[in-house]
């Protein structure tokens, strides 16, 4: 039996990507470090895109199952 691939933690991947971009923007990396960081960034970006697509599909299924949704304004009067 093949092991299930553990779903990525979207927020952690996004934070890792932001940290990577910040580090690259400093300009202190060697060429090799920059290439490795770029490769990691591409991987993180693809993981995030995949996770977002999965979430979008899930929302699509839920809205189709529930029928038509109606927008209801939030009650902003808290008094």
Order of alpha helices (4+ residues) and beta strands (2+ residues): alpha-alpha
